[in-house]
Amino acid sequence: KSTPNLQKRSSTASLRSVSNTGGSASPRNLLTRRRSSNFAISPTTMIPKRPSLTPVLDTQAPTAAAIAAAYFQKEVDLHQSTDLQSKTLVVIHDSCYGHRFSRPRTSKAGLSSIVERPERIRAGVLGLSAAYVRLGRRHAGERFPPHPDLNVRLLPEPPFQIRKTARYLALSDPVVTHVHGTKWMDDLKNMCDAAESRLAFNGKELVRPRSVGKADPNATPLHEGDLYLCSESLDAFQGSLGGVCEGVDAVFGPGSTSRAFVCIRPPGHHCSAGHPSGFCWINNVHVGISYAAVAHGLTHAAILDFDLHHGDGSQEIAWEQNRKAPTAPKNSANCKKTRIGYFSLHDINSYPCEMGNPEKVRNASVCIDRAHGQSIWNVHLEPWKTLPEFWELYASRYTVLLEKARAFLRHHTERLASNPNGPPPKAAIFISAGFDASEWEGAGMQRHDVNVPTDFYAKFTADIVQM
């Protein structure tokens, strides 16, 4: 009940079955099935033919699912109204479901290539729910199974707090334009505003606004294969950024929260300062760093990126930020002086390096350790056959990212602490958490057989938390 109905404006790239010729119902039929009482008077409440003073009661016994749903609704409501003193916060935002591929007359092959879709957030929320039930021991056979008489306020500290936010951050906000510039954010807003009418008119919504009546000849064309817009895209972009700010405020605030998982889409690490790509329109993690610097005095931040794909946009923005930071005026905004380290684990054979573009391959292989003001380190995923072989790779190759990130954080903490006239050091770690390298990812994404075991995500994140 807590998530929007994805069938309200059905995505043309949804996961529903194209046909339902088999014996089982398609996912779409299962999602859109309604009780008959929603459309007509149920037989249990039908008015008798002859007058009767005896009330007609629905004697159907409550099901285990109904009891569990009612119980969990109380617990989720408590999460929204009370600080549960949890160290970990999960942030979700309903606007993230709205951004969807809506281009008409697209072939089946074209639709199958749209791997970034609302259902990915739905799957993430399902995973979070299962983790909450298991870690919180809220299931049959454990200490706190759902029960009508169980007072949710008397339960022990939950495994994490779930907060659904309705917060938005405008594309015109200074912490956003610091990363992406005013013109690109103005252009993006105008494109979002015009998307619905363009889709209805000719099915082509990726049109940059004209400047003084003329198209910009220097503007890089937007790739129609992995970028799309619809009428709800602007809300999704600004809601995603609002969710990031919610997570940053929780971690830097006075409460008990020390880490936050922000479950949002669309992703951001392929988006550079002025050009979107790879399903990414805004670089969420860099906007989060910019916001933390302005709102909380963040002085330096390490980005650890474990997506299947290299975050070319994130690395490019970090490089430019580090190039300008040393010469930023003392009285300039904190976001202009923040130092950023970028540390990525990815597959060098996957996008954006898949076609062998020399510049993309070189950028995805850069390793520079505090030279020229830069701290950039890239490690490539390698194929493996057995679990011991994978964990040997983890220990010998992949954990170098943790060592480099730790050295970066320590260096800038010591640098700032030694300057009595400078700002006090305040650091944070931001994780660009893409899960498309998973062994459970679809074949369309996992074309190069480097899929990592699920335990990798638990281990790597736990190691980051310990750091």
Secondary structure, DSSP 8 states (H G I E B T S, - for coil): --S--TTTT--TT-SS-S---SSS--HHHHHH---GGGTS--GGG---SS--SS---------HHHHHHHHHHHHHHHHHHS----SEEEEE-GGGGT-----SS--HHHHHT----HHHHHHHHHHHHHHHHHHTT-STTSSS---TT--GGGS---SSEEEE------TTSHHHHHHH-HHHHHHHHHHHHHHHHHHHHTS-------BTTB--TTS----TTT----TTHHHHHHHHHHHHHHHHHHHHSSSS--EEEEE-SS--TT--SS--BTTBSS-HHHHHHHHHHHHH---EEEEEE--SS--HHHHHHHHHHHHHGGGS-TTS-GGGT-EEEEEEEE-TTSTTSTT--HHHHHHTT-EEEEETTEEEEEEE----SSHHHHHHHIIIIITHHHHHHHHHHHHHHHHHHT-TTS----EEEEEE---TTBTTS-TTT--SS--B-THHHHHHHHHHHH-
